[in-house]
Amino acid sequence: MLRTMSERTDNITDLDDVLDADEHDLAIPELEPLSYFGTDFDVHGLVRRLNNADIVVPNFDPSIPVGSDLSGFQRKFVWKKTQMDRFIESLLLGFPVPGIFLVQQKNRQLLVLDGQQRLRTLQRFYSGTLENGSQFALDNVSDDLKGLEYETLDDEQRRILDNTFIHATVVKYNRELGGDESVYSLFERLNTGGTNLYPQEIRVALYHGQLVELLRELNSIKTWRDIYGPASERLKDQELILRFLAFWKNEDNYKRPLKLFLNEFLSKHRDLEDLDPEELRSVFTATCEVASSTLGRKAVRADAQVNAAFSDAILIGIASRLTKGSISDTTGMVHARQQLLENEEFVSAIARATADEDRVARRLRLAKAAFQGVA
């Protein structure tokens, strides 16, 4: 059965789906209470704050270029035009609409936790253009509102829209005073645009800094792309790199849950505090070069699918071996990988409860040992 698992890697897949049995739903222990307050914003004021970047909608989309106003922040806009029209219509008709969640950061800027689709819709309607540059006129609404744009609303309609209040729950957050994990947990529990955020998407927004930018840089390395495949729209490839760096630098201090271990590593080193970026680049690049040239796509796959726990083990095992010098024995690398997949103790450590301390330690130890003897 173990041999069958290893042999199935011949049918490798590029689906944006990483096998990860690390139990992301496991609760974070000892969360701190959050300080928050409720307030109401008029719609005109919300749009003004958005345009002035006093309210920031985070962008989880890795295609947003570094240096743009949205760098580090928000998922692609996902509402259809019908949803946008109906939301504006609800406001014009005086219907109640859901509130939004914001996080007040140290500089008083407000980060959108929940409500980005509604806020972006308002911003687009007031600007008069959709994301694709076309005109924003109401279509999927009652006959008396069809074809209206913000600029063509009559005075009464404009006042109704401008002066409608939307309730906001504002969470106070200062990273220097702690509470990171409580805000992270709130991110997890809120549904954004009907699509749950993945852990790395939350981290990009909450812990954005030089380390996040380094992850993006490393994610573009050709040999890494050769191993992983096409870039992940949900940042799973960047999460695998974060896992590698966190285990490489802090394996001895690992404690479950894994998501808390990764959160703390990214928060502590947000701006590369106590880390040497050149060393991280060198280690990751060298590891990917060896993995790509000797194992190819099988380097991060125990089966046809990318396996997060397997990726941890193989990459850390190769990196550990490279501290002794270069690797030239391709056959030996392939054999070492095969032996791991025929080792029942190793397979159990990548198949279930993979975030347990003993399973993490076991798979990393066995992988290091397997590659140490390769010339």
Secondary structure, DSSP 8 states (H G I E B T S, - for coil): -HHHHHHGGGS----S--B--S-TTS--SS-----EEEEEEEHHHHHHHHHTTSEE---B-TTS-TTSTTTT-B------HHHHHHHHHHHHTT-----EEEEE-TTS-EEEEE-HHHHHHHHHHHHTB-TTS-B----SS-GGGTT--GGGS-HHHHHHHHH-EEEEEEEE--GGG--HHHHHHHHHHS-BTTB---HHHHHHHHT-SHHHHHHHHHHT-HHHHHHH-S--TTSHHHHHHHHHHHHHHHGGG--S-HHHHHHHHHHHTTT-TT--HHHHHHHHHHHHHHHHHHTGGGGGBSSSSBBHHHHHHHHHHHHHHHTT-----HHHHHHHHHHHHT-HHHHHHHHSSTTSHHHHHHHHHHHHHHHHT--
